[in-house]
Every structure is written in C-alpha cells, then in structure tokens.
Amino acid sequence: MSQANPDLSAMACPHALGDVDLFGPGAAEHWYAAYPILHTEAPVLRLPGEGLTPDRDAYVLTKYADVARVVRDWDRFTPLLSMLIEQIAETGKLAREMPDLDAMVQSIATLRPTPDLWRAHRQQLTDPWVGPGAKRHEAMITGHVDSLIERWIGEPTIDFVSQFARVLPQLTMASVLGFPLEDIGKLEIWGNAQVMSYVHGCGHNNILTPEQTTEKFRLLAGLSDYVRDQVRAKRAQPQDDMISFLTQVHYDALDRKLTDAEIDGIVYAMIIGGLETTQYALVEQAQLICERPGLFDTLKADRAAIRSFIEEAMRLRSPTQGLSTRITSQDEVFQGVEVPAGSTLHLRWGAANIDPDEFEDPLELKLDRHAVTRHLAFSAGPRICPGTGLSRLEQTIAWNRLFDRLDGMDYAPGNTFLHQPGIMLGTLALHLAITPAIIPTENPA
C-alpha cells in the first residue's frame, strides 16, 4: 500500500463501498484503501450522468482484464481524442470542453488521426528519440544524474523530489528536444500548466473552472512562440536533437515534411508525457526502498535486479492512476455489468495493476515476479505511452548511479507523505537521510 497521510485528507478513509470517492479532495490519500473494496464489491463502478452528456453515464473499470481489453481495441472502444479529431474534421473547430489540447490535438488531426497513421507516427517520429531509440541518450542522462547527485552528496538530508526526481526529467527532456538548459525554469512552468487539468481538474473528466482555464492559458502563452522560435532556428542550423530531426525528416506516411504547427504539437505531447510521470515513478521507488528493510542492499549488490524493481514499483504505485479516455462504440458487458454504447470508460490503471485475479500477492514487491512488464502503468496496445523507452532508461540510470554513490537511504524527519490532487500519484516532498558511499582512496605506496 502506498504511503499516505489520511489525517491530512479532506475525506475519511473508506471502509465500505458507500465511502469510496476516487476523485474528491484528498482522495489520493485513500486510493489504495479503496481499490480492494472496488475489486470486491464494484469492479465496474457507475458514475450516473457523468458521461459526455448529462444523459449518459461513465464507468470506472478497476479489473486488469477489463482495462487491458479496452486499451488494446481501438475500434470497439473509441479513444476520446479520436472523437475530437472527427469533430475537427467536420467543423474545423475544437470542442469547447477541451480547449487545453489545442496544439497537440491539431497536430494529431493531421499526422495521426487513424490507427495506421498513429503507428507510423510513432515508428518514424518518436521511437528514435523516446521509444526503443532512447538508448542513444544514455551518456546524456548519466551526465545529468551525476551532476544532480554531486549537488547534494555532502548533505545529510535531501528533498528527493525537488533535488533529484523533479529535475532529472526536465533536464533530460530539454536535452532530447534541444532546448537550452538555462530554459529549464520555463519548461517547468509550461509543463505544470499543461497538466493543470490532471492535477486541479474536477471529477473523472478533470474539468477546470473558467478561472483555472484562463490561468492555464496565461502560463502557456509563451510556449508556442518559444517552440516556433526553436523550430525556425533548427531549420536553419540543425543540431543533434529531436526538434532538429522533426524539421528535417520526410514523413513517409504522408509523403511530405512536417509543418511548424505539427512540430509544435509533437513538442507539446513530449512535454506532457516526459516530465511528470518519471518524477512520480522515481519518488515512489525511493519510498518502496525505504519501507522494505534490506531492499537497498539487495539492489546495490545485484544491479540486474533493478529492471524488475522498476517494473514492480510502477505496477505497485502507478504514476498515472487513471484517465477517462475511451467511449464504448457498442453495448458492452464488464464483470456482468451492462454498459451501454456511448458510455465513458475511466480506466483505473492503479487498481488494475494490483488486481488479485491477475497478480499473486499483488501488494508485494517481488523481484522474481513472472512477466514483470505486463503491468499497465504505461497503458498497452496501439496507444501505449510513446516515451516508455526514455522513462525506463532514466529510471534505470538513476538507480544505478544512486547505488554507486550511496551506501544507504532512509526516511528523514519531517515527511507528511501528502500527495498532490488530481489523478497522478505525486508525493509533494520526500525528505531522505542519505549515507554517501565510501570511495576507496589509492594507496600512495
């Protein structure tokens, strides 16, 4: 079970189905108490009147088999973005309900509106940089990890969030895209603004108030101009970075080069997906190590086990707990519950990944678990997160270098384990006591 501080939550810990609220203020402190209740009593939880229109319902799916079936079938369970693309094609306008996806959605509308084009987009445009091709960044990421560790290695305690886990993905994504590192502060502001709806939005649809939406656009005002300036500069003088690549590549699926607006949309998507989730994964992994005596020493001594540790940690504490991303195209039945066509499906990856019908001892971290990558933390199927390669590489390098430089880590005083609001498992601060590794000195004799 995830560390939480229920005493600081606005709601009480659920003990029965009637107590369960996955989306209210303070819900993150109780998610892992709610999931076993849902698995047993309501694996398909109906949210009356919370579909796309007030006359339709939404359903929360918490069983692994159901979520896996949905994400692997694009046609039967229509992605909400696909419906939005169809509206753009018909009207030329975005839905009023989703103005915050402007740049990314416009890019999707022209580059990857269909499953075939989605696959081509990934294979040619993103895989070489953040998917299987992410290995090219190993030296760069290692350099960033080492520089961050060097900043605090002499301190007895650190805030692992602000001094490591939050900064590493920012440095990595800036380097991948080709942004100057001195612009990291801007990247953080824009990244936070882009995910504002997933943090501060209301309900399973992550709806912002008009005031919040205005603030979001105020914060994002400079992003498009900044990206377009970068695109113009890199068209003129290409470098070894992703934006330069996008300015030069001939996109085979459409037999043409990309427009500035399309590159802008791809960069939007990279920032949304490349910052927050890796941060949350690293922070939860640090907590798992602190909570399990002997795990630090085991992983430090057996680096081959780090891969299994990372996968198990993402399964146990999924960075993104759930999203309402699919619509049923026909009448369906999940766990004996009839779900009409046109219903919204909230896919609860955090619950699916600890489903006892799929994982033996689901709340245990098992380094020898069979098929350790079958979790759904990155989703699955044709719309699996395109940055899985980069995120896994960052996590792997981070822990290898941390084990190189440390002989121990534990909780320091002052932790509340309070999580941010929204649908991501984001611990706000994590104070750790660290023990630097003793590096042997050469014998002068």
C-alpha positions in Angstrom: 0.0 0.0 0.0 1.2 3.5 -0.9 2.5 5.8 1.9 -0.3 8.3 2.6 -1.3 10.6 5.4 -5.1 10.1 5.8 -5.1 12.6 8.8 -4.4 15.4 6.3 -7.1 14.3 3.9 -10.4 16.2 3.5 -12.2 12.8 3.5 -12.3 9.8 5.7 -10.7 6.5 4.8 -13.2 4.3 3.1 -14.3 1.1 4.8 -17.3 0.3 2.6 -18.4 0.9 -1.0 -20.5 3.9 0.1 -17.4 5.6 1.4 -15.4 5.3 -1.8 -14.7 8.5 -3.7 -11.8 8.4 -6.1 -12.0 12.0 -7.3 -12.8 14.2 -4.3 -10.5 16.5 -2.3 -7.9 14.3 -0.5 -8.8 11.2 -2.5 -5.2 10.3 -3.3 -4.6 9.5 0.4 -7.1 6.7 0.2 -6.8 5.2 -3.3 -5.1 2.1 -2.1 -7.7 1.5 0.6 -10.5 2.0 -2.0 -9.2 -0.4 -4.6 -9.7 -3.7 -2.7 -13.3 -2.5 -2.0 -13.9 -1.8 -5.6 -12.4 -5.1 -6.8 -14.7 -7.0 -4.4 -17.9 -5.0 -4.5 -18.0 -2.8 -7.6 -15.3 -3.7 -10.2 -17.4 -1.7 -12.6 -18.4 1.5 -10.8 -21.2 3.5 -12.4 -21.0 7.3 -12.3 -24.5 8.4 -13.2 -24.8 11.4 -15.6 -21.0 11.8 -15.9 -20.7 10.7 -19.5 -20.1 13.0 -22.4 -23.6 14.4 -22.0 -25.8 14.5 -18.8 -28.0 11.7 -20.2 -25.0 9.3 -20.4 -23.0 7.6 -17.7 -19.4 6.9 -17.0 -18.0 3.7 -15.6 -14.8 3.1 -13.6 -13.1 -0.1 -14.6 -10.7 -1.5 -12.0 -10.1 -5.1 -13.1 -6.9 -5.8 -15.1 -8.7 -8.0 -17.7 -11.2 -5.2 -18.5 -8.7 -2.4 -18.7 -6.3 -4.5 -20.8 -9.2 -5.5 -23.2 -10.2 -1.8 -23.7 -6.8 -0.3 -24.4 -6.0 -3.0 -26.9 -9.1 -2.4 -29.0 -9.1 1.0 -30.7 -12.2 0.3 -32.9 -14.5 -1.1 -30.3 -13.5 1.3 -27.5 -13.1 4.7 -29.3 -10.4 7.0 -27.9 -11.9 10.3 -26.8 -9.3 12.1 -28.8 -10.4 10.3 -32.0 -13.9 11.7 -31.5 -12.4 15.1 -31.1 -10.5 14.6 -34.3 -13.7 13.7 -36.1 -15.3 16.9 -34.8 -12.3 19.0 -36.1 -12.7 17.3 -39.5 -16.4 18.1 -39.6 -16.4 21.6 -38.2 -12.8 22.8 -38.3 -13.1 23.8 -34.6 -12.2 22.3 -31.3 -14.7 21.2 -28.7 -15.3 23.9 -26.1 -14.8 21.3 -23.4 -11.2 20.6 -24.3 -9.5 23.8 -25.4 -6.4 23.0 -23.4 -5.4 20.3 -26.0 -5.3 22.8 -28.9 -1.7 22.4 -30.2 -1.4 18.7 -29.6 -4.9 17.9 -31.0 -4.4 20.0 -34.1 -1.1 18.0 -34.7 -2.9 14.7 -34.1 -5.6 15.7 -36.6 -3.2 15.9 -39.5 -0.4 13.5 -38.5 -2.1 10.5 -36.8 -5.9 10.5 -36.9 -6.1 6.7 -37.6 -4.5 3.6 -36.0 -2.3 3.1 -39.1 -1.0 6.7 -39.0 -0.7 6.6 -35.2 1.6 3.6 -35.7 3.6 5.3 -38.5 3.9 8.4 -36.4 5.4 6.5 -33.5 7.7 4.4 -35.6 9.3 7.2 -37.6 8.9 10.3 -35.5 9.1 9.4 -31.8 10.5 5.9 -31.4 14.0 7.0 -32.5 14.1 9.6 -29.6 11.9 8.4 -26.7 11.0 4.8 -27.6 13.4 2.0 -28.4 15.9 4.5 -29.7 16.1 6.2 -26.3 19.3 4.2 -25.7 21.1 7.0 -27.7 20.6 9.3 -24.6 22.4 7.0 -22.1 25.5 9.2 -21.8 23.5 12.4 -21.6 21.2 11.1 -18.9 24.1 9.7 -16.9 25.7 13.1 -17.0 22.6 14.8 -15.7 22.2 12.2 -12.9 25.8 12.6 -11.8 25.6 16.4 -11.8 22.4 16.3 -9.7 23.9 13.9 -7.2 27.0 16.0 -7.0 25.0 19.0 -5.8 23.8 17.3 -2.6 26.0 14.3 -2.0 27.6 16.1 1.0 24.3 16.9 2.7 22.9 14.6 5.4 19.3 15.0 4.2 17.7 16.0 1.0 14.3 16.5 -0.5 14.4 13.8 -3.1 11.6 15.4 -5.1 12.9 18.9 -5.6 16.6 18.0 -5.6 16.5 15.0 -7.9 13.3 13.4 -9.2 11.6 16.5 -10.5 14.8 18.0 -12.1 16.1 14.9 -13.9 13.2 14.6 -16.4 13.3 18.3 -17.0 17.0 18.2 -17.9 16.5 15.1 -19.9 13.6 16.3 -21.9 15.2 19.7 -22.6 18.3 17.8 -23.9 16.2 15.5 -26.1 14.2 18.3 -27.6 17.2 20.6 -27.9 16.1 23.4 -25.6 18.9 25.3 -23.8 19.3 24.0 -20.3 19.1 27.6 -19.0 15.5 27.5 -20.1 14.6 24.7 -17.6 12.6 27.1 -15.5 10.3 27.9 -18.4 9.9 24.2 -19.2 8.8 23.5 -15.6 6.2 26.3 -15.8 4.9 25.2 -19.1 4.9 21.5 -18.1 2.9 22.3 -14.9 0.4 24.4 -16.9 -0.1 21.6 -19.5 -1.0 19.1 -16.8 -3.1 21.5 -14.7 -6.4 19.8 -15.6 -5.0 16.4 -14.4 -3.9 18.0 -11.1 -6.5 20.6 -10.3 -9.4 19.5 -12.5 -12.7 18.3 -11.0 -14.0 14.8 -11.3 -13.0 12.0 -13.6 -13.1 14.4 -16.6 -10.6 16.7 -14.9 -12.6 19.8 -15.6 -11.1 23.2 -14.8 -13.1 26.2 -13.7 -13.1 29.1 -16.1 -10.7 30.9 -13.9 -8.3 28.0 -13.9 -8.5 27.7 -17.6 -7.7 31.4 -18.0 -4.7 30.9 -15.7 -3.6 27.9 -17.7 -3.6 29.8 -21.0 -1.8 32.7 -19.3 1.0 30.4 -18.3 1.1 28.7 -21.7 1.1 31.9 -23.6 4.8 31.9 -24.4 5.2 28.2 -25.2 4.1 28.2 -28.8 6.2 31.2 -29.6 9.2 29.7 -27.9 8.8 26.4 -29.7 8.3 28.1 -33.1 11.5 30.2 -32.4 13.4 26.9 -31.7 11.9 25.3 -34.9 13.0 28.3 -37.1 16.5 28.2 -35.6 16.9 24.5 -36.1 15.5 24.5 -39.6 18.3 26.9 -40.4 21.0 25.2 -38.4 20.1 21.6 -37.4 21.6 20.1 -34.3 21.6 16.6 -32.9 18.2 16.8 -31.2 14.6 15.8 -31.7 13.3 19.2 -32.9 16.1 19.4 -35.5 15.2 15.9 -36.6 11.5 16.9 -36.9 12.3 19.9 -39.1 14.3 17.8 -41.5 12.5 14.4 -41.7 10.4 13.4 -44.7 7.4 11.8 -43.1 6.8 8.7 -45.2 3.2 8.1 -44.1 2.1 11.4 -45.6 5.0 11.8 -48.2 5.9 15.3 -47.0 7.8 17.2 -44.4 6.2 18.4 -41.2 4.8 21.9 -40.7 5.8 24.2 -37.8 2.4 23.7 -36.2 2.7 19.9 -36.4 6.1 20.1 -34.7 4.7 22.4 -32.1 2.0 19.7 -31.3 4.6 16.9 -31.1 6.6 19.0 -28.7 3.5 19.7 -26.6 3.0 15.9 -26.3 6.6 15.3 -25.4 6.4 17.8 -22.5 3.1 16.5 -21.2 4.4 12.9 -21.2 8.0 13.4 -20.4 8.1 15.2 -17.1 5.6 14.3 -14.5 5.3 10.5 -14.7 9.0 9.8 -14.5 9.2 12.1 -11.5 6.4 10.3 -9.7 7.9 6.9 -10.5 11.3 7.8 -9.0 9.7 9.2 -5.9 7.6 6.1 -5.2 10.5 3.9 -5.9 12.5 5.7 -3.2 9.7 5.2 -0.8 9.5 1.5 -1.6 13.2 1.1 -0.8 12.8 3.0 2.5 9.8 0.8 3.5 11.5 -2.5 2.8 14.5 -3.4 5.0 17.3 -4.9 3.0 16.0 -3.9 -0.4 18.6 -1.1 -0.8 21.4 -3.6 -0.1 19.9 -6.2 -2.4 19.6 -3.8 -5.4 23.0 -2.3 -4.8 24.6 -5.7 -4.8 22.6 -7.1 -7.8 22.2 -4.5 -10.4 20.4 -6.9 -12.7 17.5 -6.8 -10.3 17.0 -3.1 -10.9 14.9 -3.8 -14.0 12.5 -6.0 -12.1 12.4 -3.5 -9.2 11.4 -0.6 -11.6 8.7 -2.6 -13.2 7.3 -3.9 -9.9 7.4 -0.4 -8.5 5.4 1.1 -11.4 2.9 -1.7 -11.1 2.5 -1.3 -7.3 2.3 2.5 -7.5 1.4 3.6 -11.0 2.3 7.2 -11.6 -0.9 7.9 -13.5 -3.7 6.2 -11.6 -6.4 6.6 -14.2 -7.9 8.5 -17.1 -11.3 8.8 -18.8 -10.0 8.2 -22.3 -12.4 5.7 -24.1 -16.0 5.6 -25.3 -17.9 2.4 -25.9 -18.9 2.1 -29.6 -21.5 -0.6 -28.8 -23.2 -2.2 -25.8 -20.7 -4.0 -23.6 -20.7 -6.2 -20.6 -17.9 -6.0 -18.0 -17.9 -8.2 -14.9 -21.6 -8.9 -15.5 -22.4 -5.2 -15.7 -24.2 -3.9 -18.8 -22.5 -0.8 -20.2 -24.5 1.0 -23.0 -22.9 2.3 -26.2 -21.7 5.9 -25.8 -20.6 5.4 -22.2 -17.4 6.9 -21.0 -14.8 4.5 -19.6 -12.5 5.6 -16.8 -9.6 3.2 -17.0 -8.1 2.8 -13.5 -4.6 1.6 -14.1 -3.6 1.9 -10.5 -6.3 -0.5 -9.4 -5.8 -2.9 -12.4 -2.1 -3.2 -11.5 -2.9 -4.6 -8.1 -5.8 -6.8 -9.2 -5.5 -10.1 -7.2 -7.0 -12.0 -10.0 -4.1 -11.1 -12.2 -1.2 -10.8 -9.8 -0.3 -13.2 -7.0 0.2 -11.3 -3.7 -0.5 -8.0 -5.6 0.7 -5.7 -2.8 4.1 -7.4 -2.5 7.1 -6.2 -4.4 8.6 -9.4 -6.0 11.8 -9.1 -7.9 11.3 -12.6 -9.3 7.7 -12.0 -10.5 6.9 -13.7 -13.8 6.4 -11.4 -16.8 7.2 -8.4 -14.8 6.4 -5.9 -17.6 2.8 -6.9 -18.1 1.6 -4.1 -15.9 -0.5 -1.3 -17.4 1.4 1.7 -15.9 2.2 2.9 -19.5 -1.2 1.6 -20.8 -0.9 -1.0 -23.6 -1.9 -1.7 -27.2 -1.6 0.7 -30.1 -1.8 3.8 -27.9 0.8 2.8 -25.3 2.8 5.7 -24.0 5.4 6.6 -26.7 8.0 7.6 -24.1 8.3 4.2 -22.3 11.9 3.7 -23.6 13.1 7.1 -22.3 11.3 6.8 -18.9 12.7 3.3 -18.3 16.2 4.4 -19.3 16.0 7.4 -16.9 14.9 5.3 -14.0 17.5 2.6 -14.7 20.4 5.0 -14.9 19.2 7.0 -11.9 19.1 4.0 -9.6 22.4 2.5 -10.9 24.2 5.8 -10.2 22.4 6.4 -6.9 23.6 2.9 -5.7 27.1 3.8 -6.9 27.2 6.9 -4.8 25.2 5.9 -1.7 25.6 3.2 0.9 22.1 3.8 2.3 19.0 5.9 2.3 16.1 6.2 4.7 13.3 8.5 5.7 14.4 11.7 7.4 12.2 13.5 9.9 9.5 15.8 8.6 7.7 13.7 6.0 4.0 14.1 5.7 3.7 11.9 2.5 1.0 14.2 1.3 0.1 13.8 -2.3 -0.9 16.4 -4.9 -4.6 16.5 -6.0 -5.7 15.0 -9.3 -5.2 11.6 -10.9 -1.4 11.2 -10.6 0.3 9.7 -7.6 2.5 12.7 -6.9 4.1 12.9 -3.5 4.8 16.6 -2.9 8.0 16.3 -0.9 10.2 13.4 0.3 12.9 14.0 2.9 15.6 11.4 2.9 18.6 10.8 5.1 21.4 9.6 2.9 24.7 7.8 3.6 27.3 8.5 0.9 29.3 5.6 -0.3 32.9 5.3 0.9 35.1 5.6 -2.1 38.5 3.9 -1.5 41.5 6.1 -2.0 44.5 5.0 -3.8 47.4 3.7 -1.6 50.3 6.2 -2.2 52.7 3.5 -1.6 
